Amino acid sequence: MSQWFSPETFGIYIGSTVHEVAQVVAAGHAISPDAENAAVISKMLRVMMLAPFLILLAARVKQLSGANSGEKSKITIPWFAILFIVVAIFNSFHLLPQSVVNMLVTLDTFLLAMAMAALGLTTHVSALKKAGAKPLLMALVLFAWLIVGGGAINYVIQSVIA
């Protein structure tokens, strides 16, 4: 891909398509320091836009459901989106010592690993067989969209900016 993308653009591609922050850092670092910096910045922008996007999505769902039923409904904002905004603002003030932040990041990584392990331990091959090929085909389509679509979007953006 290096023949199509500069290290910075490839970093943006990594940051906009790879799911987990640590994987973004590792993938960007494997390319170059410039790719790593661009990857981390684009990933952080994605993360920062998650809560506002969820709030806008909730407002749109409310608008559509109100139009269909003719009655007013309350916007349901995911609690984790609000908590995410609060924690991001709190963390921006650097009120906690770095050692506490590092401990919380380690705890976060551990809890995420436990959640993934729990998910894996409750997944059985028989359930996958019972679900059939459609969910796996959908996963393949989504994977292809992420890789090809993400690459195409980044390529177009690079062409427009350059």
Backbone as a printed PyTorch tensor [residue, N CA C, xyz], in Angstrom:
tensor([[[  0.8150,  -1.1900,   0.0000],
         [  0.0000,   0.0000,   0.0000],
         [  0.8600,   1.2560,   0.0000]],

        [[  2.1420,   1.1090,   0.2910],
         [  2.9880,   2.2940,   0.3820],
         [  3.1300,   3.0080,  -0.9550]],

        [[  2.8580,   2.3160,  -2.0620],
         [  2.9140,   2.9830,  -3.3630],
         [  1.7070,   3.8920,  -3.5810]],

        [[  0.6280,   3.7030,  -2.8170],
         [ -0.5730,   4.5290,  -2.9630],
         [ -0.6740,   5.6000,  -1.8840]],

        [[ -0.1550,   5.3050,  -0.6990],
         [ -0.3200,   6.2030,   0.4400],
         [  1.0270,   6.6800,   0.9650]],

        [[  1.0750,   7.9320,   1.3810],
         [  2.2260,   8.4250,   2.1360],
         [  2.1390,   7.8310,   3.5440]],

        [[  3.2240,   7.8710,   4.3200],
         [  3.1360,   7.3470,   5.6920],
         [  2.0290,   8.0220,   6.5100]],

        [[  1.8610,   9.3350,   6.3230],
         [  0.8230,  10.0530,   7.0670],
         [ -0.5720,   9.5730,   6.6650]],

        [[ -0.7950,   9.4250,   5.3580],
         [ -2.1020,   8.9720,   4.8800],
         [ -2.3630,   7.5350,   5.3120]],

        [[ -1.3260,   6.6980,   5.2580],
         [ -1.4970,   5.3240,   5.7160],
         [ -1.8010,   5.3030,   7.2130]],

        [[ -1.1930,   6.2110,   7.9630],
         [ -1.4990,   6.3250,   9.3860],
         [ -2.9510,   6.7020,   9.6120]],

        [[ -3.4620,   7.6350,   8.8020],
         [ -4.8770,   8.0120,   8.9070],
         [ -5.7630,   6.8140,   8.5720]],

        [[ -5.3670,   6.0500,   7.5500],
         [ -6.1040,   4.8330,   7.1800],
         [ -6.1320,   3.8550,   8.3560]],

        [[ -4.9930,   3.6530,   8.9860],
         [ -4.9250,   2.7510,  10.1430],
         [ -5.8250,   3.2640,  11.2610]],

        [[ -5.7020,   4.5420,  11.5790],
         [ -6.4850,   5.1190,  12.6690],
         [ -7.9760,   5.1130,  12.4120]],

        [[ -8.3530,   5.1650,  11.1350],
         [ -9.7830,   5.2060,  10.8160],
         [-10.3940,   3.8290,  10.5920]],

        [[ -9.5890,   2.7810,  10.5310],
         [-10.1490,   1.4550,  10.2740],
         [ -9.8580,   0.4270,  11.3700]],

        [[ -8.7910,   0.5930,  12.1210],
         [ -8.4480,  -0.3790,  13.1630],
         [ -9.2380,  -0.0450,  14.4230]],

        [[ -9.7720,  -1.0750,  15.0650],
         [-10.7240,  -0.8720,  16.1640],
         [-10.0830,  -0.4100,  17.4660]],

        [[ -9.0360,  -1.0230,  17.9080],
         [ -8.5170,  -0.8170,  19.2640],
         [ -7.3180,   0.1190,  19.2490]],

        [[ -7.2380,   1.0040,  20.2260],
         [ -6.1940,   2.0300,  20.2720],
         [ -4.7970,   1.4120,  20.2980]],

        [[ -4.5790,   0.3960,  21.1060],
         [ -3.2510,  -0.2230,  21.1810],
         [ -2.8560,  -0.8350,  19.8420]],

        [[ -3.8120,  -1.4050,  19.1260],
         [ -3.5220,  -1.9610,  17.8050],
         [ -3.1850,  -0.8560,  16.8150]],

        [[ -3.8550,   0.2940,  16.9430],
         [ -3.5560,   1.4450,  16.0840],
         [ -2.1200,   1.9010,  16.3140]],

        [[ -1.7270,   2.0040,  17.5810],
         [ -0.3600,   2.4300,  17.9090],
         [  0.6480,   1.4370,  17.3350]],

        [[  0.4080,   0.1500,  17.5370],
         [  1.3380,  -0.8710,  17.0520],
         [  1.4280,  -0.8790,  15.5300]],

        [[  0.2900,  -0.8020,  14.8510],
         [  0.2960,  -0.8220,  13.3820],
         [  0.9770,   0.4210,  12.8240]],

        [[  0.6850,   1.5810,  13.3890],
         [  1.3370,   2.8060,  12.9300],
         [  2.8270,   2.7820,  13.1840]],

        [[  3.2230,   2.2850,  14.3510],
         [  4.6430,   2.2050,  14.7080],
         [  5.4020,   1.2750,  13.7610]],

        [[  4.7280,   0.2250,  13.2990],
         [  5.3700,  -0.7210,  12.3820],
         [  5.7030,  -0.0720,  11.0380]],

        [[  4.9820,   0.9860,  10.6670],
         [  5.2270,   1.6630,   9.3910],
         [  6.3110,   2.7200,   9.5530]],

        [[  6.0670,   3.7050,  10.4260],
         [  7.0330,   4.7900,  10.6510],
         [  6.5220,   5.6780,  11.7770]],

        [[  7.3940,   6.5180,  12.3320],
         [  6.9210,   7.4600,  13.3590],
         [  5.8380,   8.4070,  12.8290]],

        [[  5.9570,   8.8510,  11.5710],
         [  4.9330,   9.7290,  10.9960],
         [  3.5950,   9.0080,  10.8730]],

        [[  3.6400,   7.7510,  10.4400],
         [  2.4060,   6.9660,  10.3250],
         [  1.7950,   6.7430,  11.7040]],

        [[  2.6350,   6.4840,  12.6890],
         [  2.1390,   6.2690,  14.0510],
         [  1.4440,   7.5210,  14.5840]],

        [[  2.0680,   8.6780,  14.4020],
         [  1.4580,   9.9250,  14.8800],
         [  0.1190,  10.1810,  14.2030]],

        [[  0.0750,  10.0180,  12.8810],
         [ -1.1770,  10.2480,  12.1460],
         [ -2.2390,   9.2380,  12.5570]],

        [[ -1.8300,   7.9850,  12.7770],
         [ -2.7770,   6.9400,  13.1740],
         [ -3.3910,   7.2510,  14.5350]],

        [[ -2.5620,   7.6370,  15.4800],
         [ -3.0590,   7.9220,  16.8310],
         [ -3.9800,   9.1420,  16.8180]],

        [[ -3.6000,  10.1830,  16.0830],
         [ -4.4410,  11.3860,  16.0230],
         [ -5.7920,  11.0690,  15.3910]],

        [[ -5.7990,  10.3340,  14.2740],
         [ -7.0790,  10.0250,  13.6260],
         [ -7.9230,   9.0950,  14.4980]],

        [[ -7.2940,   8.1770,  15.2160],
         [ -8.0410,   7.2940,  16.1200],
         [ -8.6520,   8.0930,  17.2680]],

        [[ -7.8830,   9.0170,  17.8260],
         [ -8.4110,   9.8280,  18.9240],
         [ -9.5660,  10.7100,  18.4430]],

        [[ -9.4850,  11.2090,  17.2200],
         [-10.6060,  11.9710,  16.6620],
         [-11.8420,  11.0900,  16.5370]],

        [[-11.6450,   9.8500,  16.0860],
         [-12.7740,   8.9060,  15.9980],
         [-13.3920,   8.6760,  17.3620]],

        [[-12.5560,   8.4630,  18.3580],
         [-13.0470,   8.2040,  19.7090],
         [-13.7910,   9.4240,  20.2460]],

        [[-13.2230,  10.6200,  20.0220],
         [-13.8600,  11.8420,  20.5210],
         [-15.2050,  12.1000,  19.8500]],

        [[-15.3760,  11.6660,  18.6250],
         [-16.6240,  11.9130,  17.9030],
         [-17.7030,  10.8810,  18.2240]],

        [[-17.3550,   9.8250,  18.9450],
         [-18.3230,   8.7750,  19.2450],
         [-19.5040,   9.2890,  20.0650]],

        [[-19.2310,   9.9700,  21.1590],
         [-20.3270,  10.4480,  22.0180],
         [-21.2270,  11.4560,  21.2960]],

        [[-20.6730,  12.4870,  20.6290],
         [-21.5680,  13.3970,  19.8960],
         [-22.3820,  12.6840,  18.8150]],

        [[-21.7700,  11.7060,  18.1500],
         [-22.4960,  10.9530,  17.1300],
         [-23.6620,  10.1910,  17.7470]],

        [[-23.4310,   9.5540,  18.8880],
         [-24.5080,   8.8040,  19.5400],
         [-25.6420,   9.7240,  19.9780]],

        [[-25.3000,  10.9140,  20.4370],
         [-26.3350,  11.8730,  20.8380],
         [-27.1450,  12.3150,  19.6230]],

        [[-26.4630,  12.6210,  18.5100],
         [-27.1710,  12.9990,  17.2820],
         [-28.0150,  11.8430,  16.7510]],

        [[-27.4880,  10.6330,  16.8410],
         [-28.2350,   9.4590,  16.3970],
         [-29.4960,   9.2750,  17.2390]],

        [[-29.3780,   9.4540,  18.5490],
         [-30.5460,   9.3340,  19.4260],
         [-31.5940,  10.3870,  19.0760]],

        [[-31.1490,  11.6040,  18.7810],
         [-32.0880,  12.6700,  18.4020],
         [-32.7820,  12.3300,  17.0910]],

        [[-32.0480,  11.7700,  16.1430],
         [-32.6340,  11.3990,  14.8480],
         [-33.6330,  10.2560,  15.0080]],

        [[-33.3000,   9.2700,  15.8150],
         [-34.2260,   8.1580,  16.0650],
         [-35.4960,   8.6840,  16.7140]],

        [[-35.3570,   9.6000,  17.6570],
         [-36.5230,  10.2100,  18.3020],
         [-37.3710,  10.9390,  17.2720]],

        [[-36.7070,  11.6940,  16.4010],
         [-37.4240,  12.4520,  15.3740],
         [-38.2020,  11.5090,  14.4570]],

        [[-37.5720,  10.4290,  14.0350],
         [-38.2390,   9.4750,  13.1450],
         [-39.3660,   8.7380,  13.8580]],

        [[-39.1560,   8.3630,  15.1080],
         [-40.2070,   7.6390,  15.8270],
         [-41.3710,   8.5610,  16.1500]],

        [[-41.0970,   9.8300,  16.4080],
         [-42.1630,  10.7970,  16.6620],
         [-42.9830,  11.0630,  15.4180]],

        [[-42.3270,  11.0720,  14.2560],
         [-43.0390,  11.3050,  12.9980],
         [-43.9410,  10.1260,  12.6610]],

        [[-43.5160,   8.9280,  13.0200],
         [-44.3070,   7.7370,  12.7150],
         [-45.4890,   7.5690,  13.6600]],

        [[-45.3010,   7.9130,  14.9330],
         [-46.3650,   7.6720,  15.9050],
         [-47.2320,   8.8980,  16.1480]],

        [[-46.7430,  10.0610,  15.7870],
         [-47.5070,  11.2800,  15.9880],
         [-47.4690,  11.8020,  17.4140]],

        [[-46.7420,  11.1470,  18.3020],
         [-46.6510,  11.6140,  19.6800],
         [-45.2020,  11.9370,  20.0190]],

        [[-45.0200,  12.7670,  21.0180],
         [-43.6730,  13.1470,  21.4270],
         [-43.0450,  12.0120,  22.2300]],

        [[-41.7650,  11.8060,  21.9740],
         [-41.0310,  10.8070,  22.7430],
         [-39.7580,  11.4530,  23.2870]],

        [[-39.2340,  10.8660,  24.3400],
         [-38.0520,  11.3930,  25.0040],
         [-36.7970,  10.8590,  24.3150]],

        [[-35.7670,  11.7160,  24.1850],
         [-34.4930,  11.2630,  23.6230],
         [-33.8040,  10.3820,  24.6590]],

        [[-33.3990,   9.2090,  24.2240],
         [-32.6410,   8.3210,  25.0910],
         [-31.1780,   8.4400,  24.7070]],

        [[-30.3920,   9.0060,  25.5940],
         [-28.9600,   9.1490,  25.3490],
         [-28.2550,   8.0480,  26.1260]],

        [[-27.4030,   7.2730,  25.4460],
         [-26.7020,   6.1940,  26.1490],
         [-25.8880,   6.7520,  27.3200]],

        [[-26.0210,   6.1520,  28.4820],
         [-25.3320,   6.6350,  29.6820],
         [-23.8300,   6.6380,  29.5010]],

        [[-23.3040,   5.6400,  28.7540],
         [-21.8570,   5.5740,  28.5920],
         [-21.3330,   6.7190,  27.7320]],

        [[-22.1750,   7.2670,  26.8350],
         [-21.7480,   8.4090,  26.0220],
         [-21.5660,   9.6400,  26.9040]],

        [[-22.4970,   9.8480,  27.8150],
         [-22.3890,  10.9880,  28.7340],
         [-21.2030,  10.7880,  29.6710]],

        [[-21.0550,   9.5810,  30.1940],
         [-19.9320,   9.2860,  31.0800],
         [-18.6040,   9.4620,  30.3440]],

        [[-18.5540,   9.0470,  29.0890],
         [-17.3420,   9.2120,  28.2830],
         [-16.9700,  10.6870,  28.1740]],

        [[-17.9500,  11.5440,  27.8980],
         [-17.6920,  12.9840,  27.7790],
         [-17.1870,  13.5380,  29.1080]],

        [[-17.8280,  13.1480,  30.2040],
         [-17.4230,  13.6300,  31.5300],
         [-15.9900,  13.2010,  31.8430]],

        [[-15.6680,  11.9340,  31.5950],
         [-14.3240,  11.4340,  31.8820],
         [-13.2950,  12.1170,  30.9800]],

        [[-13.6230,  12.3210,  29.7050],
         [-12.6940,  12.9960,  28.7920],
         [-12.4100,  14.4220,  29.2520]],

        [[-13.4480,  15.1270,  29.6700],
         [-13.2550,  16.4970,  30.1690],
         [-12.4240,  16.4720,  31.4530]],

        [[-12.7800,  15.5780,  32.3740],
         [-12.0390,  15.4600,  33.6350],
         [-10.5690,  15.1520,  33.3660]],

        [[-10.3130,  14.2070,  32.4740],
         [ -8.9390,  13.8070,  32.1640],
         [ -8.1610,  14.9400,  31.5060]],

        [[ -8.8410,  15.8170,  30.7850],
         [ -8.1750,  16.9400,  30.1190],
         [ -7.5820,  17.9360,  31.1110]],

        [[ -8.1080,  17.9690,  32.3230],
         [ -7.5830,  18.8840,  33.3380],
         [ -6.3760,  18.3090,  34.0850]],

        [[ -6.0130,  17.0630,  33.8120],
         [ -4.8460,  16.4120,  34.4230],
         [ -4.8810,  16.5150,  35.9530]],

        [[ -6.0260,  16.2140,  36.5250],
         [ -6.1860,  16.3070,  37.9760],
         [ -5.6360,  15.0790,  38.7020]],

        [[ -5.5600,  13.9620,  38.0060],
         [ -5.0540,  12.7360,  38.6260],
         [ -3.5610,  12.5900,  38.3560]],

        [[ -2.8220,  12.0670,  39.3200],
         [ -1.3990,  11.7990,  39.0760],
         [ -1.2470,  10.7670,  37.9500]],

        [[ -0.1560,  10.8640,  37.2070],
         [  0.0670,   9.9640,  36.0740],
         [  0.0750,   8.5030,  36.5160]],

        [[  0.5590,   8.2320,  37.7190],
         [  0.5760,   6.8450,  38.2070],
         [ -0.8440,   6.2950,  38.3450]],

        [[ -1.7860,   7.1260,  38.7790],
         [ -3.1860,   6.6990,  38.8980],
         [ -3.7850,   6.4840,  37.5110]],

        [[ -3.4860,   7.3890,  36.5830],
         [ -3.9780,   7.2420,  35.2090],
         [ -3.4390,   5.9510,  34.6050]],

        [[ -2.1490,   5.6810,  34.7970],
         [ -1.5560,   4.4470,  34.2680],
         [ -2.2220,   3.2170,  34.8690]],

        [[ -2.5130,   3.2690,  36.1770],
         [ -3.1810,   2.1450,  36.8290],
         [ -4.5850,   1.9450,  36.2550]],

        [[ -5.3000,   3.0470,  36.0160],
         [ -6.6520,   2.9530,  35.4520],
         [ -6.6210,   2.4140,  34.0240]],

        [[ -5.6170,   2.8030,  33.2530],
         [ -5.4780,   2.2850,  31.8870],
         [ -5.2010,   0.7830,  31.9320]],

        [[ -4.3440,   0.3620,  32.8500],
         [ -4.0610,  -1.0710,  33.0060],
         [ -5.3200,  -1.8200,  33.4300]],

        [[ -6.0610,  -1.2580,  34.3720],
         [ -7.3230,  -1.8650,  34.8060],
         [ -8.3040,  -1.9510,  33.6400]],

        [[ -8.3810,  -0.8990,  32.8460],
         [ -9.2570,  -0.8830,  31.6750],
         [ -8.8880,  -2.0000,  30.7020]],

        [[ -7.5930,  -2.1510,  30.4440],
         [ -7.1280,  -3.2090,  29.5380],
         [ -7.4850,  -4.5850,  30.0930]],

        [[ -7.2860,  -4.7790,  31.3870],
         [ -7.6160,  -6.0500,  32.0260],
         [ -9.1120,  -6.3410,  31.9260]],

        [[ -9.9420,  -5.3430,  32.2410],
         [-11.3940,  -5.5470,  32.1930],
         [-11.8710,  -5.8310,  30.7710]],

        [[-11.2900,  -5.1520,  29.7930],
         [-11.6490,  -5.4220,  28.4010],
         [-11.2450,  -6.8420,  28.0130]],

        [[-10.0610,  -7.2710,  28.4520],
         [ -9.6200,  -8.6400,  28.1690],
         [-10.5560,  -9.6550,  28.8180]],

        [[-10.9980,  -9.3860,  30.0410],
         [-11.9330, -10.2850,  30.7200],
         [-13.2760, -10.3340,  29.9910]],

        [[-13.7370,  -9.1890,  29.5220],
         [-15.0050,  -9.1590,  28.7830],
         [-14.8880,  -9.9580,  27.4870]],

        [[-13.7610,  -9.8150,  26.7920],
         [-13.5620, -10.5660,  25.5500],
         [-13.4390, -12.0610,  25.8470]],

        [[-12.7520, -12.4010,  26.9370],
         [-12.6500, -13.8130,  27.3190],
         [-14.0200, -14.3740,  27.6620]],

        [[-14.8170, -13.6130,  28.4010],
         [-16.1680, -14.0670,  28.7510],
         [-17.0060, -14.2760,  27.5010]],

        [[-16.8790, -13.3710,  26.5600],
         [-17.6120, -13.5150,  25.3050],
         [-17.1650, -14.7720,  24.5680]],

        [[-15.8590, -14.9780,  24.5080],
         [-15.3360, -16.1650,  23.8410],
         [-15.7300, -17.4550,  24.5340]],

        [[-15.7240, -17.4390,  25.8590],
         [-16.0700, -18.6410,  26.6140],
         [-17.5470, -18.9900,  26.5270]],

        [[-18.3780, -18.0300,  26.1840],
         [-19.8100, -18.3170,  26.0430],
         [-20.2090, -18.5450,  24.5870]],

        [[-19.2320, -18.5010,  23.6920],
         [-19.5020, -18.7600,  22.2770],
         [-19.1630, -20.2200,  21.9860]],

        [[-20.0940, -20.9060,  21.3720],
         [-19.8940, -22.3180,  21.0650],
         [-19.9740, -22.5200,  19.5560]],

        [[-19.1370, -23.4210,  19.0580],
         [-19.1240, -23.7160,  17.6270],
         [-20.4980, -24.1920,  17.1810]],

        [[-21.1850, -24.9270,  18.0280],
         [-22.5190, -25.4190,  17.6600],
         [-23.4810, -24.2520,  17.4140]],

        [[-23.3570, -23.1840,  18.1990],
         [-24.2140, -22.0070,  17.9930],
         [-23.8700, -21.3210,  16.6770]],

        [[-22.5820, -21.2910,  16.3340],
         [-22.1790, -20.7040,  15.0530],
         [-22.7200, -21.5300,  13.8880]],

        [[-22.6510, -22.8550,  14.0240],
         [-23.1990, -23.7250,  12.9800],
         [-24.7030, -23.5340,  12.8580]],

        [[-25.3780, -23.4160,  14.0000],
         [-26.8280, -23.2510,  14.0040],
         [-27.2330, -21.9290,  13.3470]],

        [[-26.4400, -20.8920,  13.5510],
         [-26.7480, -19.5810,  12.9610],
         [-26.6330, -19.6220,  11.4410]],

        [[-25.8100, -20.5190,  10.9340],
         [-25.6770, -20.6460,   9.4930],
         [-24.6270, -19.7120,   8.9110]],

        [[-24.6210, -19.6600,   7.5960],
         [-23.5940, -18.9050,   6.8810],
         [-23.8910, -17.4110,   6.8020]],

        [[-25.1480, -17.0220,   6.9490],
         [-25.5020, -15.6060,   6.7610],
         [-24.7500, -14.6580,   7.7000]],

        [[-24.6740, -14.9340,   9.0060],
         [-23.9120, -14.0170,   9.8660],
         [-22.4280, -13.9540,   9.4990]],

        [[-21.8540, -15.0870,   9.1200],
         [-20.4500, -15.0910,   8.7170],
         [-20.2500, -14.3320,   7.4130]],

        [[-21.2040, -14.4680,   6.4970],
         [-21.1360, -13.7140,   5.2490],
         [-21.2460, -12.2190,   5.5220]],

        [[-22.1380, -11.8490,   6.4330],
         [-22.2690, -10.4390,   6.7990],
         [-20.9750,  -9.9210,   7.4180]],

        [[-20.3490, -10.7200,   8.2750],
         [-19.0700, -10.3220,   8.8710],
         [-18.0110, -10.1280,   7.7880]],

        [[-17.9970, -11.0060,   6.7980],
         [-17.0480, -10.8830,   5.6910],
         [-17.3050,  -9.6100,   4.8880]],

        [[-18.5680,  -9.3210,   4.6160],
         [-18.9230,  -8.1010,   3.8710],
         [-18.5000,  -6.8640,   4.6580]],

        [[-18.7660,  -6.8510,   5.9590],
         [-18.3790,  -5.7060,   6.7900],
         [-16.8630,  -5.5530,   6.8610]],

        [[-16.1480,  -6.6660,   6.9480],
         [-14.6870,  -6.6280,   6.9520],
         [-14.1730,  -6.0470,   5.6380]],

        [[-14.7210,  -6.5230,   4.5250],
         [-14.3000,  -6.0160,   3.2100],
         [-14.6170,  -4.5320,   3.0760]],

        [[-15.7950,  -4.1170,   3.5530],
         [-16.1510,  -2.6960,   3.4870],
         [-15.1610,  -1.8650,   4.3020]],

        [[-14.8090,  -2.3490,   5.4730],
         [-13.8820,  -1.6180,   6.3240],
         [-12.5220,  -1.4690,   5.6460]],

        [[-12.0130,  -2.5390,   5.0730],
         [-10.6940,  -2.5020,   4.4500],
         [-10.7320,  -1.7540,   3.1200]],

        [[-11.6160,  -2.1630,   2.2200],
         [-11.6690,  -1.5590,   0.8820],
         [-12.3200,  -0.1750,   0.9390]],

        [[-13.4690,  -0.0890,   1.6040],
         [-14.1560,   1.2010,   1.7000],
         [-13.3280,   2.2270,   2.4470]],

        [[-12.7260,   1.8140,   3.5640],
         [-11.8630,   2.7240,   4.3190],
         [-10.6740,   3.1760,   3.5010]],

        [[-10.0870,   2.2450,   2.7540],
         [ -8.9660,   2.6080,   1.8770],
         [ -9.3930,   3.5620,   0.7830]],

        [[-10.5470,   3.3050,   0.1770],
         [-11.0410,   4.1750,  -0.9010],
         [-11.3530,   5.5760,  -0.3800]],

        [[-12.0000,   5.6480,   0.7710],
         [-12.3170,   6.9600,   1.3540],
         [-11.0340,   7.7280,   1.6490]],

        [[-10.0510,   7.0580,   2.2370],
         [ -8.7820,   7.7250,   2.5240],
         [ -8.0560,   8.1300,   1.2490]],

        [[ -8.1370,   7.3080,   0.2110],
         [ -7.5020,   7.6360,  -1.0690],
         [ -8.1480,   8.8740,  -1.6860]],

        [[ -9.4760,   8.9350,  -1.6650],
         [-10.1900,  10.0990,  -2.2170],
         [ -9.8470,  11.3570,  -1.4190]],

        [[ -9.8380,  11.2370,  -0.1040],
         [ -9.4960,  12.3960,   0.7270],
         [ -8.0780,  12.8660,   0.4290]],

        [[ -7.1440,  11.9260,   0.2850],
         [ -5.7640,  12.2960,  -0.0410],
         [ -5.7110,  12.9980,  -1.3910]],

        [[ -6.4800,  12.5160,  -2.3550],
         [ -6.4950,  13.1250,  -3.6910],
         [ -7.0670,  14.5330,  -3.6540]],

        [[ -8.0960,  14.7530,  -2.8490],
         [ -8.7300,  16.0720,  -2.7590],
         [ -7.8170,  17.0640,  -2.0470]],

        [[ -7.1790,  16.6180,  -0.9620],
         [ -6.3250,  17.5070,  -0.1710],
         [ -5.0270,  17.8250,  -0.9080]],

        [[ -4.4640,  16.8390,  -1.5810],
         [ -3.1540,  17.0310,  -2.2350],
         [ -3.2090,  17.8880,  -3.4610]]])
